[in-house]
Amino acid sequence: MDGCLLLGVDTGGTFTDFVLFDGRSLRVHKVLSTPDAPERAILQGIHELGLEPQSLRLVHGSTVATNAVLEGKGVRTLYIGNRGLADLLAIGRQARPALYALQPVPPEPPLPPELCLECSGRLGADGRMLEPLDEAELQDLVARVRALQPQAVAINLLFSFLDDSAERRIEAALPEGLFVSRSSAVLPEYREYERGMATFLNAYVGPLVQGYLQRLQTGLAPAPVAVMQSSGETLDAAAAGRQAVRLLLSGPAGGLSGARFVGAEAGCPRLLTFDMGGTSTDVALIDGEPALTSEGRIGRWPVAVPMVDMHTIGAGGGSIARVDAGGLLQVGPESAGADPGPACYGRGGVEPTVTDANLVLGRLRPEAFLGGSMRLDVEAARRALQRIASPLGLSVEAAAEGVLRIANEHMVRALRVISVERGLDPADFVLTSFGGAGGLHVCALAEALGVRRALVPVHGGVLSALGMLAAPRGRQLSRTLARPLADCDPRHLQAQFAALIEQGSSALAAEGLAPEALQVERSLDLRYVGQSYTLNLPWQADPARLAEAFHAAHAVRYGHRLEAPVELVNLRVGLRGPRPGLRLGAPAVEMARPVRASLHGIGGEVPVWPRATLAPGERLEGPALITESVSTTLLAPGWRAEVDAVGNLLLSR
């Protein structure tokens, strides 16, 4: 498929974004999403771009798995655990959302008791079989599965990461046509609850993802299709259907991949990112590469497979402002959404939102929204904000300023969670905004964090789709090997790493990647004996030096170190192929002069620059507004913006 066009596609709740790379330049396109059948919007966009499938390679970020989990619309799934542990997923960690609520309402379990079965085949922590699974019991189990008629089955036996033979026997005996997830294949790690949830979620949405990707591949044949994983690498669509749980942060991972790529091109490898959309803001940290975590969540469920480490809060352009019973102004997490949306959209919304506040203060230009295709209603925004201004005894403008200050503080707190609370100084990073609303807040957030440099990327409104094109193929593999670090033989660990590398290399070889082309990263999850949580450190063969590195990392993260033995918990291997040869060309510059407009709180009028008129090397002094079709950037007083060679805005103060 050499010479093919490379197409990145990000399916969002409102729009499906396309970024096409022809080897020399980028082309951007958007169509309305079709949530009932997302592949329709993709095929429509390809048709509108005038493309033929035989000339394409497509990389896709899908929300099918995410939406099915969040909306509780997966398939009928049956869970099989060891005897006495059928209610494992319902009990969970017994964590309460409100610690001091004396009569908490029990949360809805992930699946009803009648769909939870038990069997023997129980291992001990040392890998010895304590309760064998005999053939008669296995046939009885299969009969009960047939009677319950599930579409998918999740198998999660104790310590299956030490010996998966019982899980394999159950899988082989189950009726054909079922989607089966084994915990020993999905997540061969300790913690039976987290392993069980990952296995259940994989089964719960697997048939939906598999069916969707098969329809997409059929519609695009013969074009090869790859899918973005939550960890920031892509995998072939044929394999992705079996690993649905690894696609739950597919879109956000694309955004971070795009931010990493644009940051590297701009000479800014260390980034604090915030993706501010209509409903929420995702914040993350990139230090060369996006950080990964095995402690992520989707809704209220833990997801222990590797995914990009991000923190999400309910603060977006559509976040609703209100006065609470105590007379205090609150912003979010409730959102006006896309329908009816903020009051200024003119679609029947009456609640004041962050977008309405930005419009009233002049930071959004009513005639320039979405490239002029949708005019905003200033009077509707003022009426909405009057609903909070009156009880607070404020003018509409003062109320709008209060809304923005509170929304900014929510985002600043989130950015501190992923930096200051981890022993990192935000001033060492470049604050990077993307998403439709991010540019309006980037200077205020940078000032609150003490950050002196910021980046507003080119193509920031479609950065997730761009990130799909910049992402390498890859795999993340792990295995629990719990034992004191001092007792570990480096040769034995090397052999365990080699087995994981061989497993990942074989999978990537099936996608056409030679083993010698792969970049391999080995790491270990370590903790003090008696701790519940781990820190991940790069592998080195000397256990004493590894222990000292852990002590130092623990001191940075938590502010202290212990005189306690260190325990090895998990081995991890990351495999990545070469990155695609994506390049950003110089932007096409349009000829136009800026208009001038009034901004509340700033004396006199300020220039309003269409971003498409800014040539590489051009410098602007704040205050100013920079508009584009999908977003607006507020260049605050005391800030300077410089346009780099590819069209990024580099901000400094």
MISEVEX-328015 format. One record per atom (N, C-alpha, C): z, x negated, y negated. Coordinates in pm, whole numbers, plus 50000, padded with zeros to 5 digits. Last residue first. Layout:
// MISEVEX-328015
ZXY/...
// end
This chain:
// MISEVEX-328015
528064948646445/528834950846321/529634938346285/525004958946607/526084949346585/526804952846455/522664969546853/523544972746742/524634962246730/519434970646946/520604962046960/521464963946835/517364992147104/518104990746980/519354982447008/514304982747271/515744985647273/516324984347133/511634974247254/512004986947192/513444990847204/510974949447342/510504960647424/510944974147369/512054931247163/510624930347194/510094942147273/514404951346966/513974939447040/512524940747084/515494959946651/514614964246759/514134951846834/518804961846537/517594953746547/516804958546668/521144975546313/520324977346434/519114968446426/524494973046199/523094969046184/522384971346318/527214989546034/526494985546155/525044982046120/528314999645807/528854987045857/528174982145982/527965034045898/528145023845793/528805011345851/526155039246212/527255041646119/527295031046009/523515054246330/523875040646293/524885041746179/523125076646576/523765075346446/524155060746426/520285087046749/521285076546735/521805076446591/519275113246964/519415108346827/520505097746826/516815123747215/518145119847169/518085115347023/514235130047286/515305134847373/516695130947326/512485120347087/512265133747142/513465138947221/514505105546826/513435105146926/513415118546996/515815090646526/515525102246611/514425098946711/518415076646368/517205072746440/516925083646543/519985075246053/519745082746175/518435078046236/522315053245889/520965058245913/520985066746039/524355032745673/524165044245761/522695048445770/523035003845853/523665016945849/524215019945711/519884988045837/521284987645797/521825001945795/517534975046069/518014986045986/519474983945955/514714954946141/516164956146127/516494967646033/512174946946380/512604954246261/514124955646261/511474935846621/511914926846516/512414933946392/509024960246701/509894949346744/510204939846630/509054989046477/508354978246545/509354967746593/509485022946473/510205010246458/509544999346542/508465047546520/507895040246407/508515026446390/509885059546721/508535054946755/507885047246641/512165068846599/512235056246674/510855050646704/512115079646268/511635082346405/511585069146482/514905077046059/513775069646114/513365075446250/516175087445773/516015092645909/514725086345964/518475073745534/517135074545593/517195079945737/520765094845351/520515083545441/519115084845498/522095102745025/521265105645141/521035092945223/525595102544914/524155100644901/523415104045029/528395093545113/527835096344982/526345093444977/529395109345398/528725097245351/528045100545219/530385133845468/531325122745467/530725109645421/527415145445617/528745148745566/529655136545577/524335133445512/525325133045620/526695135945560/521105143645413/522525142445380/523355142345507/518085124045441/518885135945467/520335132945432/514655114245417/516065112145384/516815125045403/512115099745633/512585109745538/514045106745510/510195069345670/511365077745697/511545088445591/506675069745736/507795065745653/508995074645686/504595057846002/505195068845926/506335063145845/502715049346274/502865046846132/503425059246063/504055039046592/503365048746507/503635045446361/503635014946839/504315018346715/503445027946634/504395010647176/503355014647081/504035019946956/506504983047275/506264997247249/505074999247156/505714958847524/506004961647384/505664976347354/506874966847860/505944961547762/506384964747620/508954957548115/508884966247998/507944959747896/508334956448464/508384949848334/508294960448225/509164951748806/509064960848692/509164952748562/508784942949079/508364935148963/508154943848840/511764951549264/510374953949225/510034946449096/513824926249416/513664937149320/512184939149288/514074920249770/513674916049635/513504928149543/516884936849935/515574930649930/515254926149789/520214932150034/519264936949934/517964929349946/523234940350189/521894934550208/520954940650104/526624934150216/525584940550136/524284933150154/529364939050423/528124931650405/527184940250320/532844935650485/531734942850420/530544933450404/535734941650682/534614932750651/533514941150587/539084952050600/537684954850631/536784942950602/541694937950601/541484951550648/540034953750693/544024911950617/542604915350615/542434929350673/546944907050427/546324913050545/544854915550520/549334882650331/548114889950299/547474894650430/552924882850286/551694879050358/550534888250323/554374878249960/554234886050083/552964881650154/555334876649683/555514866349786/555524873349921/552914891249463/554064892149553/554124879849644/552124894449114/551784889949249/553054889849331/551014915848844/552024908248918/551454903849052/549034931148725/550004924548639/551094916948712/546934942748861/548194950248856/549284943348774/544664925848825/544514940448836/545814947748808/545664899748811/544794904848705/544764920148706/547134898549049/547824896548921/546994901848805/545104901649236/546154911749228/546904910749095/543704877849198/543044890649167/544074901849153/545634859449288/545164858949149/544504872149109/545884866949558/547054867149471/546624867549324/543214861749642/543744875349641/544954876449550/543114834149620/542204842249538/542674856749531/544964827849817/545274824549677/544374832449582/543534836350043/544814842550010/545184839949864/541384818550035/541144832950022/542424840349983/542654794550082/542024796549952/541734811349927/543454800150348/544454796950246/543874799050106/541034804550492/541994815550473/543014812750364/537884794850411/539234789150415/540244800250390/535404807050374/535824803950510/537244798650521/535084836250175/535074821650185/535804817950313/533684865550037/534084857950155/534064842950127/535014881849747/533924874949817/534484866449931/537194910549782/536934896849735/535774890649812/538744940649694/537584934549760/537304920949698/541974952449771/541084946549672/539964939649748/543434983649890/542924970149905/542204965549778/546375003349965/545065001249906/544714986349904/548895003150080/547925013050128/546505009950080/550954975550196/550244983150094/549264992850158/551844961650417/552634972950373/551984981050263/550684930650313/551164938350426/552094949450375/548324932250045/549614927550096/550024936350213/544804931250130/545984937550069/547224929950115/541184930950119/542474924750146/543584932650077/537984932350235/539014940650174/540374935050216/535434908050175/536574912650255/537434922050171/531864901150197/533134902650126/534184908450220/528634887650151/529744890150242/531024891450160/525324895050085/526634893150023/527714897050124/522024883650095/523174888150174/524454885050098/518734892550038/519914886449977/521144892350046/515834888050239/517024895650204/518074886850137/513694875350342/513544880350205/514814887050154/514174869650605/514284858350511/514144862850365/513644894550732/515024889850714/515164878650612/511194914750562/511504903650652/512924898750627/510724948850546/511354937450479/511704926750582/509754972650655/508804962450615/509384950450544/511524989950756/510924994050629/510014983150573/512484976550972/511694988551000/511024994050875/514044958150842/512784953450900/511874965250933/516264973250784/515354970250675/514024964650725/517434974451040/517074986850971/516074984150859/517854947151087/516964954751176/516504967651109/519704940950889/518384934650886/517394942350972/521974955350972/521274958950849/519874953250842/522534941751215/522364956251212/521584960551088/522854915351128/521774918551221/521484933551221/525144918350972/523894914250909/522704917550998/527024925051169/526694934751064/525374931350997/527004900951315/526634913451381/526264924151278/527904882651124/526554881251178/526084894051246/530554890851088/529604892250978/528174891851031/531514882951339/531534897151302/530564899851186/531184855151319/530454862551423/530414877451392/532944849551111/531514846751094/530684854451196/535334856051236/534874864351124/533384862151099/535434835151424/535364849051471/534854858151359/535644813551250/534474814551339/534314828651393/538124817651122/536884818951045/535644820151132/540564836951261/539744825151291/538434826651215/543524849051118/542084850751136/541404837251160/546164847951056/545824847351198/544324847851224/546314851350783/546664838050835/546294836550982/545804878650756/544774869050718/545054855250776/546614901151018/547084891850915/546014881250884/544154927751054/545014917351111/545494908250998/541554950051113/542884948551053/543704938051129/538744955051062/539214944451151/540624940751105/536184978651010/537604975451003/537954964851107/533114972850849/533834974550976/535284970450957/529984980750684/531404976850687/531964978950826/527104978150471/527724980050602/529154975050599/524474988950279/525874984950270/526524988150404/521084979350215/522074986150299/523454980450265/517964983450029/519154976750077/520034985450164/515464977449779/515874983549905/517124976349956/516354976849426/515834970949549/516154979749670/515344994649130/516324992849239/515674986349361/513625001448932/514204987948926/515094984849044/512955027648972/511895017648987/512435003548992/515335040348915/514795041449051/513755030449075/515595036248642/516405028348734/515945029148878/513925056148544/513535042148527/514305033248624/515525078048606/514215076748671/513695062448659/517695072048436/517905072948581/516585071448656/516585072848179/517005059948233/517255060448384/515445089948000/514965090748139/515415078148214/516585084647755/516615098447802/516135100147945/516045057647709/517395061647748/517485075747798/513775042847644/513675052847752/515045057547800/515755015347541/514485022347537/514395031447659/519335018647494/518125014147566/516885022047529/521385006347271/520795019547296/519445016947361/524244987147271/522844987647313/522465002247336/526504968047065/526144979847143/524644979647170/529304948346969/527874949347002/527634961547088/532014948646936/531204945346818/529704946446844/534794968347020/533544962347066/532634960146946/537144982346987/537094968646939/535854961146986/537145008747051/537414999347160/537464984847113/536435021246815/537735024546874/538135014646983/533835010746781/534895007246686/536275009946744/532525023046998/532615008446991/533735004146896/532685049846924/533385045247044/533545030147042/531085050046692/532495054046684/533275049046805/528585042346799/529255033746700/530745037046692/527965063446983/528115049747030/528855040946929/527405089746931/528815086046940/529035071146963/524725094746942/525455100046827/526895094846821/523855084847188/523595077147068/524335081946945/524495104947385/525255092547373/525075085447241/523105128247444/524075128647334/524735115347304/521285123247660/520825129647537/521775128547420/521605090047796/521815104447800/521495110247664/523485060647696/522245067647732/522595082147760/524835030847559/524805045447565/523455050147615/526955004247604/525585008847626/525575023947645/528664977547467/528724991947493/527304997447496/529084947247620/528224954347526/528264969147562/532284930147649/531134937347703/530314943547589/534594920347552/533754910747624/532464917147675/536014941547454/535284933347356/534374923047423/537454951947667/536174958147632/535344949647536/538894930747900/538834933347756/537484939547722/540584940348198/539394935348132/539384939547985/542494951748366/542724938348317/541544932248246/542034977548420/541694968148527/541814953748480/542514991348194/543434993748305/543124984948425/540284983048039/541634978348007/542574979848125/538124996148218/538144982648161/539584977948141/538225021948298/537425012848381/537354998848322/539915033148106/540295033948248/539525023648329/538515030647870/539655021747892/540095021848038/536665050947902/536175037247900/537315027247919/538405072947882/537685070548007/537175056248014/539255070347615/540225069347725/539535066247856/536785074747488/537455061747474/538475059947586/536365101647550/535465091547606/536075077547596/538465113847409/538335116047555/537485104947617/537785105647150/538995100447212/538985102447363/535445120847106/535375106247112/536595100247180/536585146347098/535615143047203/535485127847218/538155143246867/538805145746997/537855142347111/536205138846671/537255128846693/537915130646829/534685162446688/534085149646727/535135139046752/536555181446598/535955182846731/535395169346778/537035172246337/538105172046435/537585173046577/534545177346219/535005163546231/536125162346334/534625205346232/533605198146308/534005183546326/536715210546053/536875214346194/535875206846281/535495201645819/536685194745867/536945197946014/533395220545801/533085206345817/534285198545870/534795244445764/533945242945882/533655228145907/538185237645658/536785240745633/535995238845762/541165251645812/540285240745773/538925245945730/543095266645946/543165265445801/542315254145747/542945272046211/543495258946176/543635257146025/541705296946221/543115295946264/543755282446231/539115287846102/539995297746040/541435296646088/537905269646280/538305265246146/539325274846084/537165283046507/538325274146517/538805269646380/535175299446408/536135305346502/537345296346523/533455283446270/534415291146191/535485297346280/531755274546467/532855265646427/533885272646340/529975296446472/530775292946590/531965284346552/528855295446216/529625307346256/530515304146376/527535270646234/528625272346138/529495284446175/525595276646429/526595266246456/527785267746362/524105295546292/524795299646415/525875289446451/523085279146090/524005289946055/524765294946178/521345261946229/522525256546162/523545267546133/519655261846510/520125271846414/521435267146352/516895239946585/518295243646598/518715252746483/513785243346745/514505242246618/515935247446637/511965225946964/513045235746964/513875233846836/510095206446926/509685218147006/510745228947009/510845183346800/510395194346716/510015206746792/511835166346991/510545163246931/509985174246845/514345177947038/513315178047144/511925176047085/514785182446692/515365183546826/514255185446928/514015181946428/513575170746512/514065171846655/515085201446271/513635201746288/513135191146387/517835196046257/517385208446323/515885208646352/519225165946344/518255171846253/517665184246318/522605157646368/521425162446438/520505168846335/524305152646160/523955141446248/522795144946342/525305172045994/524035165945959/523565155046051/527475186246069/527745174245990/526465166545956/526315205946228/526925209846100/527155197746010/525575190046453/524565196446369/525115199946232/528035182346563/527105172146516/526035177946424/528995208146628/529705199846530/528795188946476/527195216346828/527285223946703/527955215646593/527865197047023/526525197146963/526515204746832/530445205147088/530245192047027/528875191346960/530745240547004/530605229247094/530445216247015/532065273646983/531735260946917/531715249447016/530445302147131/531565292747130/531155279747062/528175317147151/529005319347032/530165309447024/524805319847266/526095313147270/526865315147141/522265330447239/523385339647260/524735333047270/520525310447182/520325317947306/521505326947339/520565291446979/520025304746951/519765313047074/521615266546979/520385268447055/519765282047032/524035267446847/522865263746768/521555264946845/525895272347048/525505283346960/524215280146885/524945256447362/525615256647231/525085267847143/524185278847644/524155266347570/524935267347440/524305301147812/523465301847691/523355288847614/522715275847974/522505289947948/523865296747933/523655250548008/522295251947956/521985266347919/527135248747898/526045247047994/524675247947927/529425250147760/528495261347740/527295260247833/532295240047950/531035237047882/530215249747868/535645227947966/534695238847980/533445235947898/537525208047916/536315204147990/535295215448008/536695207347555/536395206047697/537615209047782/539125201547317/537675200747341/537445198247489/541555217547105/541185211647234/539665211647247/543975218946855/542545218846884/542295211447015/546895239046877/546255225946878/544775227346914/548465261846896/547825259146769/547145245646761/549395268147143/550305260747056/549695257246922/547225279247270/548335288147234/549335281347141/544365261747120/545205266547229/546385274547177/541165265847005/542535263946959/543455269847065/538275247847126/539095259847114/540445255947056/534955237747214/536175235447137/536925248647122/533125228747501/533565239347411/534875235447344/530385206847552/531825209347569/532335218847460/527735199547532/528035213847544/529505216947559/527795171847528/527315178947410/527635193847413/530915165047698/529485163847678/529075171647555/533395158647907/533115157547764/531625155147748/534985156748158/534345168748106/534185168247956/534245124848310/535125134048238/534305145748185/534165100348563/533515111748500/534545120648433/533565067248639/534615076748604/533965087848523/532235047648909/532165053848778/533265064248762/530855025949110/532195028949062/532095034548921/528525036449354/528765030149224/530105035149170/529825034949690/529075041349583/529395034449452/530405033550040/530225026349914/529355034049814/532355061650159/531205052750172/530985045650039/534415079650115/534775065550132/533585056450159/535195104549922/533965099649985/534095084449996/537405132549905/537185118049902/535885114549974/536855162549717/536835155649846/536665140649828/536595178149496/537955174649537/538015166949668/533685163249380/534555174949368/535975170949403/533775134249541/532795144249500/533525157549499/534935100749485/535185114849516/533975122949475/535575066849606/534965076949522/535315091049567/536415043249717/537435053249688/536895063949595/534885021649736/534935029849858/536015040549842/532655010449478/533975014649523/533835022149655/530964985149286/531004995149393/532444998449427/529554977948964/530624976649062/530544988049163/526274966448890/527244977448889/528294975348998/526094931348800/525684942548886/526694953848869/526974919348554/525864914048632/525254924848719/529024941548543/529224927248519/528204919848603/529394972748420/528414964148487/528694949848446/531215002348448/531224988448405/530214980648489/531015036248322/531025026148427/530995012348364/531175071848281/531385058348227/531485048548343/529635101948212/529925092248317/530075078548253/530455132948081/530135119148047/530555110348164/529055166748092/530025156248124/529545142748073/527165184547986/528405189548044/529465178848060/525005170747872/525435183347815/526805187847861/525835135647872/524905146647884/525445159347822/526205102747837/526715115247782/525625125847787/527135075847988/525995084948001/526495098647959/528105044147901/528495058147903/527235066747893/529075011448011/528075021947993/528715035647983/529484979547922/530284991747940/529335003247912/528024950048062/527894962747992/529044972148023/526604919848072/527934926048085/527964938547998/524054910048016/524384913148155/525714920248174/521814910547794/523174916147792/523584919747934/519134905447752/520074894247747/521524898647740/517444926147794/517884924147656/518854912547642/517144925848067/515964922947986/516344919647842/519734933948137/519284920448173/518074916448090/519674960448037/520624950647984/520204936448014/517714971648202/517454970748058/518394960447995/519074969148454/517744963348431/517484961248282/521454983348412/521494969248452/520174962348421/520395008848355/521175001748253/521244986848285/519185015048603/518375013748483/519095006248373/521465015948762/520425006348795/519515004148674/522735037348638/523345023948629/522345013048666/520905057748706/521205054748567/521805041048550/521055057448986/519805053848920/520025050348774/523615067249017/523345053449059/522035048548998/523235093948930/524025084548849/523815070048888/521545102449160/521085102149022/521875092748934/523275098649392/521925093049384/521435091849240/525755103449497/525655099049357/524285092749332/525175110949760/525895120349676/525915116349529/523995097549966/523115101549856/523845109849751/525475093450189/525235081650104/524325084749985/525415116650329/526645113850254/526465101750163/522975115450470/523075123750349/524295120450265/521595101050668/522695094950594/522925102250462/519355111850777/520505110250867/521735105150794/517575110750564/517985123750614/519185123050707/516955083850532/517915090050440/518415103450491/514915076450700/516275072750738/517315080150654/512755087050561/512935090850701/514335087550749/512885074450312/513255088650322/513495092950466/514375042050301/513245050450335/513695064850357/516545035050023/516195034450165/515075044150191/517825015049750/517005025849806/516855024049956/521035010249592/519845005349661/519065017449714/523295022149482/522345015849393/521155009349459/525005037249633/525385023349610/524405015849522/523815061549678/524925061249583/525345047049548/520255055249699/521575057049757/522645056449648/517105070249649/518185062349590/519505065549659/514425068149879/515465076249816/516575067049766/510835066649908/512155060649922/513145068949842/507805073950060/508865079349976/510165071950009/504285067250060/505635064150109/506685068750008/501715091750077/502515083049991/503865079950055/499745107550199/500385096850277/501285087650194/502185133050144/501485124450239/500125120350183/503605150349989/503125138149926/502345129050019/504385171250151/503625174350031/503005162149966/505835156950343/504625164150383/503745166950261/507975147650189/507055138050249/505745144650291/509145172350123/508625163750018/507625153750075/509925181550374/508965189450295/508325180950187/511745161050439/510565163150523/509505171150449/513665164750242/512885152450240/511645153650329/514665190250321/514065188250189/513175175850188/515705184750577/514615194450560/513895192550428/517715165950511/516635162350603/515445171750586/519365181050346/518695169250293/517505165450380/520175200750532/519525204550407/518745192850349/521385185750739/520175193450767/519425197850640/523615173450581/522535165950643/521285174150673/525795186450489/524595187150405/523405180150469/527585183850707/527555196250629/526275197650547/527455157550798/526945168250883/526695181050802/528615144550579/527285140450625/526645151250711/531095156950570/530145159150460/528735155250501/532205146650814/531995161050794/530955163550685/532295119250755/531515123850870/531205138750857/534015118950537/532655113650522/531755118750634/536295129950659/535645137150551/534215132150531/536925109950853/536555123450896/535845131250787/537585088650688/536455087250780/535975101050824/539815100050562/538645096450481/537405094750569/541435103350797/541085114650710/539835111450629/541725078250920/541025088750993/540635100450904/541565047550846/541865059550768/541085071450825/539015022250920/540295028850943/540475039950839/535445026450981/536605020650914/537865028450948/532525032751008/533395026651111/534565019051048/530955058650920/531915050250848/532885044050948/528825067851087/528835070850944/529735061150868/529415059151346/528135055351287/528145057251135/531885068951401/531665054751431/530325049951378/531605096051351/532345087851254/532115073051277/528455110851392/529565103951456/530275095451352/526825141251353/527335129551283/528505123851361/523945159451443/525225153951488/525575141551407/522305188851437/522475176851356/523865171451386/520825201851736/521955201051644/521885188251562/518765198551914/518505206451794/519645206451695/520445200852231/519415195352143/519215204452022/524025201852278/522685207952288/521705201352191/525805171452374/525625183352290/524215188752302/525975147552511/526105159852588/525815172452507/525785127352322/524725128452422/524765141652497/528215131252181/526925133252114/525805135452215/530085124152380/530055137852326/528715140652261/529435097052414/529325106352527/529245120752478/530025086952158/528635086752206/528445096352324/532795089952154/531975097352058/530515097852103/533435071852359/533755086152374/532935094552276/532535046852253/531945052252376/532225067252392/533315031352039/532645044052009/532115051152134/536005013751949/535255016952070/534635030752051/536815009851687/537094999451786/536275001351913/536165032451554/535525020251506/535805008451599/537775052051654/536425051051711/535685038651663/540415058751599/540075044651625/538695042951688/540025092651696/540885081951648/540385068251692/536865108451626/537955105151716/538745093151662/534875130751511/535755120851448/536965118451539/531805145551463/532705140351566/533545129251505/530305174451348/530915161951305/531935157651410/527295192251377/528565188851440/529015175251386/525345220651267/525675206451263/527055204351325/525045246951312/523825239451285/524075224451287/526845263951583/526745256851454/525335251151435/527725283451791/526385282851731/526375276151593/529845288451956/530085289251811/528795288051730/528845284452212/529305297752175/529475299352024/528315256852213/527215266452226/527635280352177/530965247452200/530025244652090/528875254652094/531915255652447/532505261452326/531605259052205/530335239452612/530215254052622/530795260752497/531265214252543/529875217652512/529685232752517/533855215852649/533665213952505/532255218152464/533265217352920/533935228652855/533765227952704/532185192052957/531325203752975/531935216352913/534495176652907/533325175052822/532395187152834/536145183953115/536535187552978/535345186552884/534675172953326/534925187353322/535295191753181/534715145353272/533455152653267/533665167753258/537375133853049/536725135653179/535535145053167/538415109652843/537645122052836/536925123852969/541735095252861/540295095452888/539695109352875/543925084052658/543685097252715/542195098652741/543955057452582/545225063852615/545025077152687/542255027952594/542085042252615/543405048352661/542885003552338/543025008052478/542885023152485/542814996052072/541544998352137/541635002552282/545194995051942/544724982351997/543404983752072/545735021051878/545385012051768/544894998551817/544165040052146/545295034852071/544815025151964/541965068552174/542235054252177/543545051152107/541115097152361/541925091452254/542215076652278/539815117052501/539035105452459/539765098052348/540055152352442/540715139652470/539775128252430/539635175952170/539295170452302/540115157852323/539175205351965/539925193552007/539445188852144/537485219651676/537765218551819/538485205451849/537035242051425/537645228951451/538085228351597/536305267151356/535225257451371/535745243251393/538605281251316/537835284551436/536665274951458/539555272451064/540155267251188/539305269951312/536795265250832/537825273950890/538335268551024/536615236250616/535995245350712/537085253150784/538145225750408/536695223850407/535955232350509/540555250350288/540165238950372/538645237550374/541635257049961/540765261650069/540365249650155/545045247849890/543595247149866/542815252249987/547815268949833/547125259949926/545625259649897/549435267949529/548495276049608/547745266549702/552845257549506/551405255049490/550575264149579/555535261649387/554855270949478/553345269149465/556265241849212/557125244249328/556495253649430/554665216149060/554485230349091/555235233249221/554715189149010/555975196548995/555805211649012/552085179749054/553195173949129/554435182849125/549195194349116/550255195549016/551565191749085/547715187449344/547125185249212/548155186049100/549215169149608/549205181349528/548605178649391/548325156549928/548475154149784/548365167349710/547985155250197/549075163650148/549355160950000/545725143850282/546795134650246/548005142050192/544725168150521/544365157450429/545515147750408/544775193350644/546035187150598/545755176150496/542075197850702/542815207650622/544095201650565/541395176650863/540735177850734/541445187850644/543105181051090/543185168851011/542585170650872/543315200651281/543545204551142/543615192551048/543015188151525/541925196851479/542075200451331/544765171851660/544315167651528/543155176051476/545365177951919/546455178251823/546045175051681/542865157352052/543835167852078/545025166551982/540435146351803/541295144651921/542315155851932/537745167851685/538725157151673/539525155851801/534885181451554/535525177951681/536445166051659/533655208351363/534365195551362/535055193351496/530595223051266/531725223051358/532325209051360/529025241451006/529355228451067/530605229651152/526455256850855/527575259750944/527855247251028/525565237450558/525255245250678/526535247950758/526695241850215/526165234350326/525915243350445/527665250949968/526515257650030/525865248950137/529535244149769/529985249249899/528895256249977/528785232149538/528685246649540/529145252649673/529145205149602/529875210849489/529875226049492/527355202349823/528795199949838/529575206949727/524875208849707/525345216349825/526835214549845/524655189849503/524795204049469/525325212049586/524415165749657/525485167749559/525725182449532/522055169549807/523345167849874/524485170849779/520145172549594/520295182849699/521655181749766/519475154949399/520745161949382/520995172249491/517895122949432/518005137049470/519405142549444/515555101249316/516985104249311/517185119149329/512955082349466/513475095449425/514995095549422/509915066649440/511345064349458/512055075949391/506675064049581/507635072049506/509065068249542/503565050849534/504815048449605/505905055049522/500155063549539/501535063149489/502515056849588/497635070749612/497735059149522/499165056549478/497775093749758/497375081549829/497455069049743/498415113949570/499455108049656/499055094949722/497155110249240/496845113449379/497865106649470/497865124348916/498005113949017/497615119249155/498175138048672/496835134948722/496825124448830/500515147748582/500235133748549/498845129448596/500485172448701/500295171748556/500005157548510/501015164748969/499735171148935/499455169848785/503595155148939/502555145948987/501165151548954/504875179048862/504805167648770/503725157748810/504575194349097/503985198948971/503825187248874/506075179549279/504635180949302/503925185549176/508585183149157/508035169749176/506515170449194/508955210649168/508865204249037/508265190249049/509055213649449/507995220249372/507825213649236/511325201149544/510065194249566/508925200649486/513475218649501/513235207649406/511895200749424/513865249649516/513005240849597/512615229049509/515775259449344/515655265849475/514795257549569/515465244549103/516605242049192/516485248149330/513175229448953/513115241749034/514205240749140/513085216848614/513455216148755/513325229748821/510345211748394/511545219448427/511815218648576/509305177648353/509005191748382/510325198748408/508185148448178/509275157448217/508695171048252/507275113548170/506905127748175/508125135748218/505985081748069/507135090648088/506665105148085/504815050548175/504435063748123/505535073548162/504575015448116/505295027148164/504755039748099/502324988848223/503044996748124/503685008848190/501494973748449/501424968048314/502314975648215/501894987048681/501784972648690/501754965848555/502355013048620/501035009748676/500824994848693/504955034748660/504655020748630/503355017048699/506365064148536/505265058348614/505005044148565/508985085548563/508595073048498/507575066248588/510115118548519/509165109748586/508955097248500/512685142748574/512115131948494/511225123148579/513305176248555/512945165748649/512165155248572/515985193748389/514675187348390/514545177948509/518425205748475/517515212648383/516105206948392/519615189648671/519855203948672/518895211748586/517145165348790/518355169748722/518505184748726/515695141148975/515825155748968/517165159248907/513685115048896/515085119048895/515155134148876/511385092349017/511615106548991/513115109449002/509025067048965/510435070448977/510655084848935/506235053049111/506705064949039/508175067249069/503765029349100/505165031349135/505715042549048/500545027349247/501365030449131/502775033449179/499475000749463/499875014549438/500635015649306/498914975049532/498124980749424/498474995149392/499514978849882/499454970349764/498554976849660/500004991750120/500005000050000/500004991349874/
// end
